[in-house]
């Protein structure tokens, strides 16, 4: 049986590095920066590491209902969602993930759009 993306790239240590660079990009982007104004980034990065790990076949799991509940008050737009998706791709590329694995994570991320985007533009 083929090992998961999570296992092949070194587990939580690797995912944590990806998530750290992902959030550096997120807080630098004028599109996504406002969503993090009053956020405990340490806590968010911890949760996001588990979430990204789950999209890579790791041990954590988040239900769609949970995603919807934690994002509902943020008013995330489609533009911000796609900006986030692009920055996730860049972060995976920066950490030498293979294209096939990047596409897999990107597809998992995109499949959750309806539970994250809450505001039309």
C-alpha positions as CSV (number, residue, x, y, z in Angstrom):
1,X,0.0,0.0,0.0
2,X,1.3,3.5,-0.9
3,X,2.1,5.7,2.0
4,X,0.1,8.9,2.4
5,X,1.4,12.3,1.3
6,X,1.6,13.1,5.1
7,X,3.9,10.1,5.7
8,X,6.0,10.6,2.6
9,X,7.0,14.2,3.4
10,X,7.8,13.6,7.1
11,X,4.6,14.0,9.1
12,X,3.8,17.0,11.3
13,X,7.3,18.5,11.2
14,X,7.1,19.0,7.5
15,X,3.5,20.1,7.5
16,X,4.2,22.6,10.2
17,X,7.0,24.2,8.1
18,X,4.6,24.4,5.1
19,X,1.9,26.0,7.2
20,X,4.3,28.5,8.7
21,X,5.3,29.7,5.2
22,X,1.7,29.6,4.1
23,X,0.7,32.0,6.9
24,X,3.7,34.3,6.2
25,X,2.2,34.7,2.7
26,X,-1.4,35.1,4.0
27,X,-0.5,37.9,6.4
28,X,1.6,39.6,3.6
29,X,-1.3,39.5,1.1
30,X,-3.6,42.6,1.1
31,X,-6.5,40.2,0.2
32,X,-6.1,37.8,3.1
33,X,-4.4,40.0,5.8
34,X,-7.6,41.5,7.1
35,X,-8.9,38.1,8.2
36,X,-6.1,37.8,10.7
37,X,-6.3,41.2,12.4
38,X,-7.4,39.9,15.8
39,X,-6.3,36.3,15.6
40,X,-4.2,34.2,17.9
41,X,-1.8,33.1,15.2
42,X,-0.1,30.4,17.3
43,X,-3.4,28.7,17.9
44,X,-4.5,29.2,14.3
45,X,-1.2,27.7,12.9
46,X,-1.7,24.7,15.3
47,X,-5.2,24.1,14.0
48,X,-4.2,24.7,10.3
49,X,-1.3,22.3,10.7
50,X,-3.7,19.6,11.7
51,X,-6.1,20.5,9.0
52,X,-3.5,20.5,6.2
53,X,-2.2,17.2,7.6
54,X,-5.7,15.7,7.3
55,X,-5.8,16.8,3.7
56,X,-2.6,14.9,3.2
57,X,-3.9,11.7,4.7
58,X,-2.6,12.4,8.2
59,X,-4.2,11.4,11.5
60,X,-6.2,14.6,12.1
61,X,-9.7,15.1,10.7
62,X,-12.1,18.0,10.5
63,X,-15.7,17.6,9.5
64,X,-17.3,19.9,6.9
65,X,-19.6,21.1,9.7
66,X,-16.7,22.1,11.8
67,X,-15.1,24.0,8.9
68,X,-18.4,25.8,8.3
69,X,-18.8,26.7,11.9
70,X,-15.3,28.2,12.5
71,X,-15.4,30.2,9.2
72,X,-19.0,31.4,9.3
73,X,-18.3,34.7,11.2
74,X,-15.3,35.7,8.9
75,X,-17.1,36.6,5.7
76,X,-14.6,34.9,3.5
77,X,-14.9,35.8,-0.1
78,X,-14.2,33.6,-3.2
79,X,-11.3,35.9,-4.0
80,X,-9.8,35.4,-0.6
81,X,-10.4,31.6,-0.9
82,X,-8.6,31.4,-4.2
83,X,-5.8,33.6,-3.0
84,X,-5.4,31.2,-0.1
85,X,-5.4,28.2,-2.4
86,X,-2.7,29.8,-4.6
87,X,-0.6,30.6,-1.5
88,X,-1.0,27.0,-0.3
89,X,0.3,25.8,-3.7
90,X,3.3,28.2,-3.5
91,X,4.1,27.0,0.0
92,X,4.0,23.3,-1.0
93,X,6.2,24.2,-4.0
94,X,8.6,26.1,-1.8
95,X,9.0,22.9,0.3
96,X,9.7,20.7,-2.7
97,X,6.4,18.7,-2.9
98,X,5.8,16.8,-6.1
99,X,3.3,18.3,-8.5
100,X,1.0,15.3,-8.2
101,X,0.9,15.7,-4.4
102,X,0.4,19.5,-4.6
103,X,-2.6,18.8,-7.0
104,X,-4.0,16.3,-4.5
105,X,-3.8,18.7,-1.6
106,X,-5.2,21.6,-3.7
107,X,-8.1,19.4,-4.8
108,X,-8.9,18.6,-1.2
109,X,-8.7,22.2,-0.3
110,X,-10.9,23.3,-3.2
111,X,-13.5,20.6,-2.3
112,X,-14.2,22.4,1.0
113,X,-14.8,25.8,-0.6
114,X,-18.6,25.8,0.1
115,X,-17.9,25.4,3.8
116,X,-15.4,28.2,4.0
117,X,-16.7,30.9,1.6
118,X,-19.5,32.8,3.3
119,X,-19.7,36.2,1.5
120,X,-20.5,37.0,-2.1
121,X,-18.7,39.8,-3.8
